Amino acid sequence: MKGRRRRGLAASDAATPASREARSPRRCTDGLVKTNMEKLTFYALSAPEKLDRIGAYLSERLIRDVGRHRYGYVCIAMEALDQLLMACHCQSINLFVESFLKMVAKLLESEKPNLQILGTNSFVKFANIEEDTPSYHRSYDFFVSRFSEMCHSSHDDLEIKTKIRMSGIKGLQGVVRKTVNDELQANIWDPQHMDKIVPSLLFNLQHVEEAESRSPSPLQAPEKEKENPAELAERCLRELLGRAAFGNIKNAIKPVLIHLDNHCLWEPKVFAIRCFKIIMYSIQLLSHLDANSRSAATVRAGIVEVLSEAAVIAATGSVGPTVLEMFNTLLRQLRLSIDYALTGSYDGALSLGTKIIKEHEERMFQEAVIKTIGSFASTLPTYQRSEVILFIMSKVPLPSLHHPVETGRTGENRNRLTQIMLLKSLLQVSTGFQCNNMTSALPSNFLDRLLSTALMEDAEIRLFVLEILISFIDRHGNRHKFSTISTLSDISVLKLKVDKCSRQDTVFMKKHSQQLYRHIYLSCKEETNIQKHYEALYGLLALISIELANEEVVVDLIRLVLAVQDVAQVNEENLPAYNRCALYALGAAYLNLISQLTTVPAFCQHIHEVIETRKKEAPYMLPEDVFVERPRLSQNLDGVVIEFLFRQSKISEVLGGSGYNSDRLCLPYIPQLTDEDRLSKRKSIGETISLQVEVESRNSPEKEERVPAEEITYETLKKAIVDSVAVEEQERERRRQVVEKFQKAPFEEIAAHCGARASLLQSKLNQIFEITIRPPPSPSGTITAAYGQPQNHSIPVYEMKFPDLCVY
């Protein structure tokens, strides 16, 4: 038996003399003999069919040397294999690679760190080689498992542990590079591989981050900078995700989410933010938020804040969901959080064993969602942000008279909370929104829904609507300059940015100006207004005057403010003293601003005189005394003298002399009521069954003659709808009969019918000519012309006889 084995080995050695010479230096310390290695390489290139036998021989010798602990010869064998791999790219290399991978696996199985590192380095060199021929049967399962195990090394020596972990990361990187672009190789994106690769990389990211938080000594810092597994793991993770296609990204990101869940890393959120700054946001994080919809509010808030931090990174070419799907997921979470806060549990009802929800934690989560919505929207282009704005507005529940009121644990209305949260989100999206065309920024369907919420009783909702309008209209950054209401004697200190109103903005104001004025007017009459409401109203009026104003808009805004002054003076709404003083002060501040913008001296003089009079005798009618922490008010506002008021007749006179429409200025502003008021839950309008539509006569500036008001009730509207339907049916039937008659009736009948209609038409024309051309007969038989001169009958033109020369 021994003789046979010796003869077999001798035969194997005799088959590859070049490999034996390259492999067997006299002493292992001499290293690989260069000349012999060149001979072996030349032999392998000349006879590529011998590569498999060379590989088998070297593999056998290496396994024997490992077993005998002859590690010097092991290093020589691996060096020889590396050089052969780099030099040979023939079709027969596949069999050689099998022997090579067997030797690498043998080194990785060793308990010696140096051998593990040696095998990893050889595998990395092999991974960088582009093979000419594919391999159908090669498997890398062992290498994925072993390299992942090395990434979690817990060796006692810190330096050796770091080297092993870095070798593991390099090995995983080599596996990914070798397999990711070759469809014939093992699918590295399978969950069985990703569940090992991704957690191994995250482990090194997390572990080094914890080590850095312990503040290492300065002596250890340079060594850490030289070898840092965290940086290598981050590069590997970026490369892995950068090579992922849309169909594979799910398998790559799911292990990240599971790792963060298992190690409770959402709540501190520092490491989670670092991870998602690497992998960017994707559909899996949003779906993971849905999967954790019943987790604690702090966990959900951590996920949302990670989304918010990741959204601010430029994500060009990143893989993710559609824009509306992303916002739909966040809005759905917002609604669920509102339900949780109201019911106090995740199941909608409290029972034994139910987890009690802390309302303040849900509020914190809701604010995190709103912040994330704003972060996402800030990265979108204008056209996509417009779509998001319309999408969010479509989710806002509109007020209804017959909508049931749902109360929760705190007695708050679910619809009210939903409206507030969605309007907050809309305000976040609209902040910084820049659009040159107001028709695109505020389309009709969006503006109608937004303004319908401006008439609600809830003061907080009304304030959000005003702020949203201000965000859209302010395109030059003038908003903060009107944050406080004042009567400046010189507005040049504000350094306002004013551009000429464009044609598109003029068209927008022609279409929607009356709608805006009406809601501003009704908002001023609300009893629950506070200082913030009046500041928002002043900012809205000022921004309309700067951004969207032409001469017609200026005239209408002045009429509107004078009507607001009349509201405070007449006080039909029984407003408190503060509200009346605030309306007087609001009118003074705005007229002071618009007078200086129009630069009409007589107009500025009148406004200045009234303001000076108020400063001396009625300071409670100016913003400097009203919009302060402790306003100084007057309880007797019924006997306000005319010198304290801005007079419409005087303003129309001075502006009319400067080219403004004085006739329109003389007309007091009266808003028309629409169906929105019945949908707005306003007590003064919601209880009204019918609407009174007043049609003003534009021919009389004094409005002394008016058409009586027409009462429109439910019955009249129903009758009008039914009658219009009946008329349409009759018209449709008549057309059908005519078509059927012309299709089926004989020609003689159709000709007779058309001839009768022609003769009837001719007779009617003759009667018209008789009336229009021949004057009516007088009792004396002659026509009396002006100044009593008799005049003969004139002959109609169509009865005159013309010479033959005039006939063509």
DRENBA-874877 format. One record per residue (C-alpha): x, y, z; residue in three letters. Coordinates in steps of 0.001 Angstrom, whole numbers, plus 524288, in hexadecimal, padded with zeros to 5 digits. Example, Ala and Ser with C-alpha at 12.3 -4.5 7.8 and 13.67 -1.06 7.14 Angstrom:
BEGIN
8300C7EE6C81E78ala/835667FBDC81BE4ser/
//
This chain:
BEGIN
800008000080000met/80ACA809618035Blys/811E7806457F6D6gly/805D9808CD7EEABarg/8036A815F67F532arg/8117381A147F329arg/810CE816297E4DAarg/803F681DDE7E339gly/8099C82A0D7E95Dleu/815EE828927E17Dala/80DE7827977D518ala/8063D833C47D8E2ser/812A983B1F7DBB6asp/818C9836977CF15ala/80D0A83BD47C786ala/80FB1849C77CBEAthr/81E4384BC37CDA2pro/81D1A85A747CC5Aala/8134A85B2E7D763ser/81BEF852BC7DFF0arg/8277785BAD7DD94glu/81F7B867EA7E089ala/81979861D77EC84arg/8255A85BD07F31Dser/82FD5865767F70Bpro/83A38860017FFEFarg/836038689C80B3Carg/828A086EDE80D1Ecys/82F3787B5181166thr/834CE87CE7803B9asp/8272D87F887FE72gly/8226787CDF7F0C5leu/82D6B87AE97E6DDval/82B1A884E97DC26lys/8313B87D707D0EDthr/829F88710B7D41Fasn/81D2B878887D529met/81F7887E577C7B5glu/821A28709A7C250lys/814F186C067C898leu/80D76877737C30Athr/812F08752B7B565phe/80F88866D67B663tyr/80188869E77BAA5ala/7FFB2873907AF78leu/8058E86A177A59Bser/7FD7A85E867AA29ala/7F0F6863DE7B053pro/7EB07856397B0D1glu/7F4FE853507BB9Elys/7EFC785E257C480leu/7E664855157CB82asp/7F17184B807CEA7arg/7FA2C856B27D345ile/7EF3E85B817DBFFgly/7EC8B84DFF7E170ala/7FAF984C017E4A1tyr/7FC5D859367EB64leu/7EFBF856E87F2D5ser/7F454849C07F7A2glu/8017084F287FC12arg/7FB0485AC0802DCleu/7F17D8522080A54ile/7FCDB8499680E85arg/804D985563812F6asp/7F98385AEB81A95val/7F7C284E0882184gly/8065484DA8824BAarg/8067A85BF5828EChis/8106785F6A81E7Aarg/80AAC86D0381CAFtyr/816358725B8150Cgly/813B9868EB809EBtyr/8052A86C2B80AE5val/8082987A5C8080Acys/810D6876737FC97ile/8060F86DE67F6ECala/7FBF4878D27F7D3met/8053B882727F18Dglu/8075D879217E63Fala/7F8B88774C7E4B0leu/7F666885F97E4B4asp/80056888207D9EEgln/7FA9C87D417D1ADleu/7ECFF882F27D32Dleu/7F19B890567CF07met/7F88F88AF27C2FFala/7EF1E880AE7BDCDcys/7E1BC883E97B80Ehis/7DF62878467AF4Fcys/7D33286FFD7AE7Cgln/7D936865707B70Fser/7DABC86E957C2BBile/7CDD786A357C896asn/7D3A685D457CCFFleu/7DF52864527D28Aphe/7D64D86DB97D9E1val/7CFA6862457E070glu/7DCB785DF27E619ser/7DFDB86BEA7E9C0phe/7D2F486DF47F10Dleu/7D505860F17F808lys/7E21F865EE7FD08met/7DC4E873128011Cval/7D18386C038086Cala/7DBC4863B680F46lys/7E2D586FFE813D9leu/7D6438766981878leu/7D2C486A5A82066glu/7DF8486B6E827C6ser/7DF928711E8355Dglu/7EBD9878D183273lys/7E8918872982FFEpro/7F4068889A826B4asn/7EF1F87D8F81E24leu/7E16A8833D81E1Bgln/7E6C28906B819DBile/7EF5C889D480F94leu/7E3DC8827D809DBgly/7DB7488ECD809CCthr/7E5D1896A880295asn/7E6F888C067F832ser/7D83788B937F6A0phe/7D79689A6B7F50Fval/7E1CC899B27EA2Elys/7D9DE88F057E3B4phe/7CD63897217E4DFala/7D3818A2427DD37asn/7D67C899567D18File/7CCCB899D67C65Aglu/7CB5C88BFD7C135glu/7C9B38896E7B2B5asp/7C0B687DCA7B45Dthr/7B52B87C8A7BDA8pro/7B3E18725B7C832ser/7A6F386B5B7C9E8tyr/7A991863517D60Chis/7B20686BC97DECBarg/7AC9786EA17EC58ser/7B086879497F603tyr/7A7BA8756480160asp/7B3378712E809D0phe/7BA9E87DD780754phe/7AED38866180ABAval/7ACED87F1981781ser/7BB5187F0281B0Barg/7BDCF88D3C817BEphe/7B1B08913D81F76ser/7B6B98896382AF1glu/7C3D98905A82A10met/7BCB389D8C82A63cys/7B7BB899C4837EFhis/7C5128958B83D11ser/7C6C5896A684BC4ser/7D557893CA84CCDhis/7DBC1897B18598Aasp/7E64C89FB6852D7asp/7E04B8AC8584E25leu/7E9D88AE0C842D7glu/7E7BA8A03283DF0ile/7D9068A19E83F94lys/7D9348ADEB83752thr/7E11B8A75282CA2lys/7D80489B8E82C4Eile/7CBF98A42582B87arg/7D1C88AC5D820B2met/7D55A89FEF81960ser/7C75889B3A81ACAgly/7C2128A7FD8155Dile/7CBB08A76D809FBlys/7C7938996D80762gly/7B91D89D15806EEleu/7BC7F8A8437FDDEgln/7C3B689E9A7F50Cgly/7B826895437F4C9val/7AF098A0517F0EFval/7B81B8A5067E61Farg/7B9DC897467E0DElys/7AB85893A77E04Cthr/7A35689FFB7DF26val/7A5438A24B7D089asn/7A5378942E7CC00asp/797B188E657CA42glu/79D75880BB7C930leu/7A3E5881B37D67Dgln/79D0E87F397E357ala/792AA8897F7E60Fasn/798C7891937F0E0ile/78BFE899187F2A5trp/784EF88D3C7F811asp/7801888F75805FDpro/788B98845A80AFFgln/794C988C24806F5his/78FEF899D9809FAmet/78BD3895BF817A4asp/79A31892C381A5Blys/7A13689D6F812BBile/7996E8A983816D0val/798E98A6DE82594pro/7A78E8A41B82575ser/7AA368B16C81F84leu/7A0CC8B834828D7leu/7A71A8B15083462phe/7B4378B76B8312Fasn/7ADFE8C4C682F14leu/7A7078C42083C24gln/7B23D8BE2F843D4his/7BC448C84E83FC5val/7B2928D33E8422Cglu/7B0F48CE8585024glu/7BFBA8CDA1851A5ala/7C1658DB9084CC9glu/7B7418E05B8567Dser/7C0518DBB58618Aarg/7CA318E64B85DDFser/7D6B88DEAD85ACCpro/7E3BD8E3AE85F46ser/7EC1D8EBE285614pro/7F62A8E0DF85540leu/7EBF58D7AE84F99gln/7E6758E17E845FAala/7F0E78E05B83B43pro/7EFC98D18883B81glu/7E1188D28883A3Blys/7E27A8DBA082EC1glu/7EB1A8D1B2827B4lys/7E1DA8C6348294Bglu/7D3978C93982AF8asn/7C9B18BE6D82810pro/7BE878C84F8288Eala/7C3778CFFA81CDCglu/7C5DC8C38C8152Eleu/7B8598BE56818C9ala/7B2158CB29814A2glu/7B8F18CABA8076Carg/7B4D88BCAC80597cys/7A6C78BFB18091Eleu/7A6718CB327FFB5arg/7AC018C2A07F4EEglu/7A2398B7DF7F7C6leu/796758C0FF7F71Dleu/79C128C83A7EB81gly/79C348BB897E3BAarg/78E3E8B80B7E7ADala/783A88B86B7DD5Fala/775A48BC0B7E074phe/771B48ADD67E1E3gly/77CCE8AAE07EB52asn/77C758B6B07F459ile/772028B06F7FCC3lys/77A9A8A501800B1asn/785DF8AE30803B8ala/77E648B7A180C67ile/775B38AE23813BAlys/781398A8F981BDDpro/784708B70481F9Dval/776D78B8F58250Eleu/777248ABFA82C38ile/784678AF458320Fhis/77F6B8BC6683700leu/773718B5C383CBCasp/77AC18AACC84370asn/784B38B3F0849ADhis/77AA18BE9484D45cys/781D48C8FA8458Eleu/7760D8D12984140trp/774298D85B84DE9glu/781DD8DE3A84F48pro/781278DF728404Flys/78F478E40D83EFDval/794198D769838E2phe/7879A8D5D6830E2ala/789868E34D82B08ile/797868DFE282792arg/793128D36D820D9cys/788AB8DA17818C3phe/7919D8E51481524lys/799648DA3A80EA9ile/78E708D2AC8083File/785668DE748060Emet/776DD8DD738078Dtyr/76F988D2C180063ser/7627C8CC3180002ile/7666D8C26C80A49gln/767BB8CC6C81519leu/75A268D1808122Fleu/7546E8C3D88120Eser/75BE18C11681E90his/755178CCE282480leu/7481C8C6A5820E3asp/74C878B9CF826BBala/74F9D8C0D483388asn/7430D8C8B7833B3ser/73F9F8C2F68410Aarg/74D058C487846FEser/74FA98CE948517Bala/74EC98DCC084D45ala/75D308DEDE85049thr/7610C8D3BB8471Eval/7585A8D8D883C32arg/75D898E68483E71ala/76B618E15883D41gly/768428DB038301Dile/761F38E77B82B2Dval/76D428EFFA82FB5glu/776B68E6F0828B1val/76E9F8E93581C6Dleu/76F4C8F7C881EC1ser/77E138F7C48201Fglu/77FE08EF3881428ala/776E68F78E80BCCala/77FAC9037D80BF3val/78A6C8FC18804C6ile/78AA48FD8F7F621ala/785488F0947F18Cala/787D78F13D7E2FBthr/784F78E40E7DD08gly/781468DE0B7EA05ser/777918D3017EA3Fval/76AF38D6627F107gly/75C238D69D7F040pro/754258E0247E88Ethr/752BA8ED837EE9Fval/744378ECA87F18Bleu/745A48DF007F756glu/74FF78E42380080met/7476A8EF5480537phe/73B918E691805E7asn/742DA8DDA680F54thr/746A68E90481819leu/738DC8EEA381812leu/733438E14B81B53arg/73C578E06682705gln/737ED8EDE382B19leu/729AC8E9C182B08arg/72CB38DD5F832A1leu/733F08E53783CE7ser/728358EE3983E73ile/71F668E27284091asp/728E68DCBF84A7Atyr/7295C8E98785207ala/71A808EA9885266leu/7173B8DC81855CFthr/722D58DA4085EC8gly/726378CCEC85901ser/72A858C67F84C64tyr/71E148BE7184B4Easp/714668C9A884C52gly/70F458C5BF859BEala/715138C4348673Aleu/715188B68286CBBser/71C838AE6787672leu/72A8C8ACFF8722Cgly/729D08B7E886837thr/735DA8C05786792lys/732C78CE2C86BEEile/7371C8D87086223ile/73D568E4E0866F5lys/737258F0448600Cglu/743368F8F08608Bhis/74B268EE55859D0glu/741318EDB384EDBglu/741FF8FC8084D9Aarg/750B68FB4784C6Emet/74F0A8F114841C8phe/745648F9B083A70gln/74EDC9051583A96glu/759A18FBFF8359Fala/750EF8F7BA82A42val/74DCA905D0826BDile/75C2E9095E82718lys/75F5B8FDC081E5Fthr/754E5901BB8148Eile/75B3390F1A813BCgly/768C09091B8122Eser/7644D9007C80710phe/75D2390B8980044ala/768EF9149480102ser/770B690B2D7F86Cthr/7665490A7B7EDBBleu/765AC912D57E17Dpro/75AB591CBB7E025thr/7519E914697D7E1tyr/75262908E77E140gln/7505B9119D7ECFFarg/7440A916EE7E68Bser/73EFE908FD7E544glu/742089065B7F382val/73AE7912C47F799ile/72EB290EBD7F029leu/72FC5900FB7F5A6phe/730829057F803CDile/7255890F1B801E1met/71CD3904507FC67ser/71EAB8FCEA80938lys/719BA9082F811B5val/70BBE9050F81612pro/702E49104D81231leu/6F9409156B81C3Cpro/6EB42910DF81AE2ser/6DEB09146A821EDleu/6DA869063C822D6his/6E7A19003282654his/6E72D8F8D78334Epro/6EFDF8FDDB83E1Cval/6F8F38F34D8432Bglu/6FF288F56385061thr/70A4E8EDFC8568Agly/710638ECFB863E1arg/7138B8FB8986441thr/706798FF8F85E7Egly/70C8D905098521Cglu/706D790351844B5asn/70E198F97E83C45arg/70B5F9016183017asn/7108490DB583667arg/71D589072A83A30leu/71EB09017582C8Cthr/71C4B90EBE82664gln/7265B9153882F24ile/730DC90AFC82C9Cmet/72EB790AE781DF4leu/72EC8919BE81D53leu/73B77919BA82525lys/7410F9104F81B2Fser/73C3E918F481028leu/742A9924AF8168Eleu/74F8A91D3E81751gln/74ECC919D5808D9val/74B0A927AA804B0ser/7563292DFA80C41thr/7604C9326780277gly/757B092EC97F6E4phe/75B7D937287EB29gln/752A2937F27DF41cys/7526D943277D592asn/74474940627D175asn/73A37941A97DC28met/7306393A147D3F6thr/7396992E4C7D4E7ser/73C6F9309A7E34Aala/72E2D932577E749leu/7258892AED7DD9Dpro/716D992C507DEF1ser/7142B91EF67E4D9asn/71EAF920F77EF34phe/71AD092EFF7F25Eleu/70C7792B7F7F3C8asp/70F42920B07FD81arg/71905928E680503leu/71027934AD80660leu/704A092C4C80A5Eser/70C1992926816E1thr/70EB4937A98192Dala/70091939AA81D81leu/7009392FE682898met/6FE8993370836B7glu/70B8592DAF83AE7asp/71531938EA83C43ala/721299302F83AE1glu/71C9992AD682DCEile/719B99388C828A7arg/7275C93CE982C85leu/72D949318982538phe/725E4934F3818F3val/72A939430F81978leu/738B493ED481B59glu/737C69354F80FF7ile/7328F9401080710leu/73D929490080B5Aile/747AD93E6D80854ser/7427E93CE17FA8Cphe/7412894B567F76Cile/74E5094F9E7FD01asp/757F594D777F1F2arg/7620E957D37F550his/7647795550803C3gly/75C86960ED808D0asn/754A1958FC8127Earg/75D0195B4D81E84his/75C9B96A0881C26lys/74E1F96A0D81F83phe/74EF99617082B80ser/74B3496CF98341Dthr/74063976B083145ile/74489984E6831BCser/7424C9922A82B60thr/74FC5995B38266Aleu/751529A38682188ser/75B1899EAC8175Aasp/75A12990B681255ile/766F5991C080B0Cser/76D9E98CA78174Fval/7670F97F7E814A3leu/76EC897E29807E6lys/763879776880113leu/765E896FBA7F498lys/75B37973E57EB34val/7597D96F4A7DD23asp/74F6A973257D31Dlys/7437996A5F7D2EEcys/744B8960AE7C7B9ser/73A2B95D987BDF7arg/737FB950097C3DCgln/73623955EA7D161asp/72C7795FCB7CBE1thr/7248C954B77C60Aval/7250B94D827D315phe/71FF7959577DA83met/7151495BA77D0B6lys/7108F94DD47D327lys/712A894C357E1CDhis/713D1959D77E7C2ser/705BC95ADA7EC5Egln/706C794D747F28Cgln/712F29519B7FA10leu/70D0E95EAB7FE32tyr/700D99580D80324arg/7084594E9380BD3his/710EE9596A8111Cile/704E09617581448tyr/6FDF39563581B1Eleu/70A51952908227Bser/70B2796051827DCcys/6FD8995EF882DA6lys/700DC952FC835CFglu/6FF369551784457glu/7099994B0684809thr/7149D951FA840F3asn/720DC95503848A9ile/72CCE95D348459Egln/732CF9529883CFDlys/726CB952A183449his/72766961438321Ftyr/736029609582F6Aglu/7338A955F482557ala/7288795DDE81F27leu/73138969CF81E63tyr/73C34961D18184Agly/732CE95BF080E5Dleu/72D6C9694480A61leu/73B1696EEF80966ala/74062963AE80144leu/734DC9642F7F7E2ile/73799972BF7F629ser/745EE970167F338ile/7455F9636F7EB70glu/7385A963BE7E426leu/733A5971D67E3D4ala/72FCF97A3F7D849asn/727359865A7D8A0glu/71AA797E797D940glu/71FBF975DE7E447val/72449981CD7EBFEval/716BB987DD7EADBval/7101897B547EF62asp/71965979957FAD7leu/716B3987867FF6Aile/7080F984FF7FE70arg/709FB9785E80623leu/7116697F098112Cval/7076C98A07811EBleu/6FCC897FA081303ala/704639798781E50val/704A4986F9824A8gln/6F5D2987878232Casp/6F4C897A3C829DEval/6FBC897FBB835C0ala/6F3B598C478357Egln/6E6159868F8338Eval/6E8D897A3583B83asn/6DD8A9720B836AAglu/6E50E965EE83AD1glu/6E5D496A9284912asn/6F4949693E8492Aleu/6FC4696B7B855C9pro/703B19781B857C0ala/710C6971CA85487tyr/70C0396CC584767asn/7066A979FE843ADarg/712EA9812584774cys/71ACE976E58402Dala/712DA97917833C6leu/714CD987D1834C6tyr/72371985AF836BBala/7243497BD982B8Cleu/71DC19858B82245gly/726E3990818266Eala/733189882A8247Aala/72F109835481718tyr/72A7E99088811D8leu/737319966F816A6asn/73E9798C1280EECleu/7368E98CE18026Aile/736C199BB580242ser/7459D99BA38020Dgln/745D2990E97F7BAleu/73CC6998B07EEB0thr/744AA9A5427F100thr/738D19AE1F7EF44val/73BDB9BA237F7B7pro/72DB79BDC47FAB8ala/72AA49AFC67FE91phe/736A19AF0880761cys/732F09BC0680D8Egln/7252F9B792810FEhis/729FD9AAD58170Dile/734969B21581E7Fhis/72AEC9BBFC823EDglu/721B19B18082901val/72CF09A9ED82F3Bile/732249B637835DFglu/724889B95783AF3thr/723609ABBD84091arg/730B89ACAF846FFlys/72C519B8CB84E44lys/71E4A9B573851D8glu/71BCD9A6FB84EFDala/7285D99EF18501Bpro/72028992BF85297tyr/71D1B992D9843FAmet/72B619913883FF0leu/73375984A583F95pro/73E0E989ED84894glu/7345A989E3853EAasp/72BFF97E3E85018val/735869739E84BC6phe/73DCB973768580Bval/73E9896A8E863D1glu/735769736486B98arg/72CC897A76861D6pro/726A298775865A8arg/71884987038615Eleu/70CAA98FC186227ser/6FFBF98A5F866A9gln/6F819995638603Aasn/6F9AD9935185193leu/6EBC29968584D5Casp/6EDB79A52E84C44gly/6F9EA9A586843BAval/6FAC39B2D883D37val/6FCC79B3E682EA8ile/70A609B9E283028glu/70F239ACB383548phe/70A669A5628293Aleu/70FA79A3EA81B88phe/705299A981812A7arg/701A09A2868063Cgln/6FD289AEDA7FF63ser/70A049B5B480218lys/7122E9AA037FD8File/70A569A8657F105ser/70BF39B6E27EE4Fglu/71AC09B73F7EFE0val/71D229AA597E8C7leu/713A49ADBA7DDEFgly/71BD49B9AE7DAFBgly/727B39B0BB7D91Aser/721469A7D97CF16gly/71B1399D9B7D7CAtyr/70CFF999417D5BEasn/705B09A2BE7DE84ser/6F86F99CD57DB30asp/6FCD698FA77E03Carg/702EC995E97EC43leu/6F5DC99BE77EFBEcys/6EF7898E8A7F065leu/6F043988827FE02pro/6F52D97A8A7FE2Btyr/6EA779708E800DFile/6EE43961FF80015pro/6E4F4958727F9EAgln/6E16694C1E80155leu/6E39F93EF67FAB9thr/6E1C69308E7FD89asp/6EEB193051804E8glu/6E831937168105Dasp/6DE9392C0381226arg/6E9CB9224E81252leu/6F235929E381BD7ser/6EBD19272F8291Alys/6EA87935C382B8Darg/6DF0C93839834A2lys/6DADD944BA82DF4ser/6DA9593E4A82096ile/6D98D92FC5822D9gly/6CBEF931288289Aglu/6C74B938F381CF6thr/6BED7930D3813EEile/6BE4B93A2A80874ser/6C842943518027Aleu/6C574951867FF3Egln/6CC14955A57F2BFval/6CC52964567F0E1glu/6CEB5969A97E357val/6D41E977647E3CCglu/6D176981487D941ser/6DE6D985F47D3B6arg/6D827991EF7CD78asn/6D5D0999307DA3Eser/6E1EB99B247E2D0pro/6D97699EB17EE61glu/6D25F991797EDA8lys/6C55F998207EFDCglu/6BE6298FBA7E5C7glu/6BFA9981347E7E1arg/6B944975677E1F9val/6B12596E6C7EC56pro/6B817962F87F24Dala/6B490955EB7EC75glu/6B23C94B297F651glu/6B84D93E2D7F2BAile/6B360932BD7FA9Cthr/6B4CB9243D7F9B0tyr/6A7F7922F57F267glu/6ABB192CF27E811thr/6B8CD926597E5EEleu/6B243919147E4E2lys/6A82A91E4E7DB5Dlys/6B2A6924B07D302ala/6BA48917F57D248ile/6AE3290FE47CEEBval/6A981919BF7C4B9asp/6B6CA91A3F7BE36ser/6B70C90B6C7BD74val/6A95790B307B792ala/6ACEB915747AD79val/6B8F690DC67A997glu/6B0C79016F7A801glu/6A6DD9089179F6Cgln/6B18E90E57796F2glu/6B809901247956Aarg/6AB058FAED79166glu/6A841905AA7878Barg/6B598903DD78138arg/6B3868F53C78066arg/6A67D8F71377989gln/6AC679008776FACval/6B7888F74276C78val/6AE228EBCD76B4Dglu/6A5218F39C7625Flys/6B00C8F75375908phe/6B4D98E93A758D1gln/6A7C18E25E7565Clys/69E4D8EC4D7502Aala/69CBF8ECAB74129pro/6A38F8F7357396Ephe/696DA8FE1873545glu/692A18FFC974380glu/69FEA9054074785ile/69FEA90EA773BDBala/692379136773F08ala/695CD9157F74D3Chis/6A1FD91D54749C8cys/69A6F9253973FA3gly/6900D928D2749A4ala/69A7692D4575329arg/6A0F8935537486Dala/6945093C35744E1ser/6918B93EE975333leu/69F28944A5754D2leu/69D2F94D53748CEgln/69057952A074DECser/69674955D975B04lys/6A19E95CFC75431leu/697FB964E574C14asn/690ED969157587Egln/69DD696D4675EAEile/6A19197535752ADphe/6944097BDD752B8glu/695D098007760E9ile/6A3F39845E76043thr/6A40998B6975315ile/6964D99130751DDarg/692C999A8475CB8pro/685AC998A57636Epro/67A4D9A01775CCCpro/675FC9ACF9762CCser/6679E9B0C8764AFpro/6689F9BB9975A33ser/66E139B26B75004gly/67B859B8CE7500Bthr/687489B727758A7ile/68A669C309760F0thr/698E79C5787614Dala/6A03F9CD9876B08ala/69C7D9DBB276CCCtyr/68EC69D910766C8gly/693709D75875881gln/68B149CD97750C2pro/692559C22774A6Egln/68DF19B8A673FACasn/68E009A9DC74126his/69B169A3B473D93ser/69BBE997DC7349Eile/6A2BB98C0573A2Epro/6AF7F9889C733AFval/6AB3C97AE872FF4tyr/69F7A980CA7288Fglu/6A73798AD2720B1met/6A8A598919711E1lys/6B6C298A2D70D7Aphe/6BB9698BFA6FF59pro/6C055980306F7FCasp/6CE65984F66F8E3leu/6CE0D982F070794cys/6C9EA974D270669val/6D4EB96AFD70658tyr/
//
